[in-house]
Structure formats: structure tokens, C-alpha cells
Amino acid sequence: MDIKKGTTTVGIACKDGIVLAADRRATAGTLIVDKKAQKIYTFEDNFAVTIAGGVSDAQLMVKLLRAETKLKSLRTGRTPTIKETANMLGGLLYSSIRQFSAIPAIAHFLLGGLDQDGMHLYDLYPDGSVTRVDDYTSSGSGSVIAYGVLESQYQKDIAVDDAVKLAIRSVNSAMQRDSATGNGIDVVKITRNGVERVFGQEIKAQVEIR
């Protein structure tokens, strides 16, 4: 049985960091099953990832990724780079979708982080492909709407604070037209200070969340 799901996540590369944003609605067909779904996960102090697609598949992948990065840290004595982490997640996705199953594992991730080489943003498609992103990206059923805002308002070398506002506008626009996107917005910013969640008051000050 095919149950359609949807969401909107956004990733923006900035001159001084990375911004990730996502809505909070989880759906199964036309049913809203969760109004407070967590779609942004943090790990390793300086990394964060957004999820889209099958919730169980995405949550399992996040758990496996956390375990793999921790294991690599113990083996090498250092935190994996964001590129290494992206490739690990890409390998997990590739292996998962290539295994025979009555219900294929479909999950899409945006991975952002800080390492010794600077800030990096990656788009990881359900087939396991890993794409380095230098400006912005979006995933989920509302991504086509979010892209319209990003295309028209993104500026090269955008600052983190401005990117937070742009990410909120992008997801909020999707909320107005995509029925699978809604129930609020979560935003994190990754800078030299680590991963910080943007407070709800700041988000509400930028847009009227319906």
C-alpha cells in the first residue's frame, strides 16, 4: 500500500555558517498524524541533519549515522569530517534502497556541519547520491514552493541571520500552499559556536505562522 507523505525542509549555505529549517507536520495520506514532528536532528556538536520521507526509515538512518560517526571517532581519535559523514550516510541510503523489501526505504536528508575545513552543506537523495551544495537546497513535497522563494531572494555570501529569515520565509510559503507542510517551523544555525536552535519568538517575529 502506498501512503503519500510530505514535508518541506530547507538548507542554506552562508558566508559564516549553515542554516537548516523544516516544518513540523507528519502525514499519512490525507491524515495529519503528528503536529510536533521532529525533522531536524543534531549530533557530534557541530552537525545537524533534516529528514524527509518515511519517518521510520529516516529515524533509523539518523540512529545508524550517529552510531557510525561515534564508532569512527573512537577508531581514529578524531571527529569525522562533514564530507566523511555525508559519504557514510550516502552509503547507508544506497544499501537500504538496494535491499529487497515489500516497503522500500525512502528517505531524503540535508546535512550541514562545521569541521576543520569550514562549513559544508550536503543534499543526500534516497538513492544514496551525495551532492555538495554551495548555495541552497530543499526537499519534500513543498520544496517546489520553497525553491521559488530561495531562487528570488538568496544572495551570495548571505549572513547567517539573514539566512535564518530567508529559511523561515521559504518554509512558511510552502505551508500556505502545500497541505502536507504545516504546524510550525523549526530552525537551526551552525556557526563557530556550534549548533544553535532558533527560538520560537524569533520565528514568529518573522512570519505569521498559521
Secondary structure, DSSP 8 states (H G I E B T S, - for coil): --------EEEEEETTEEEEEEE--EEETTEEEESS---EEEETTTEEEEEEE-HHHHHHHHHHHHHHHHHHHHHHSS---HHHHHHHHHHHHHHHHHS--SS---EEEEEEEEETTEEEEEEE-TTS-EEEESSEEEESTTHHHHHHHHHHH--TT--HHHHHHHHHHHHHHHHHH-TTS-S-EEEEEEETTEEEE--HHHHHHHS---
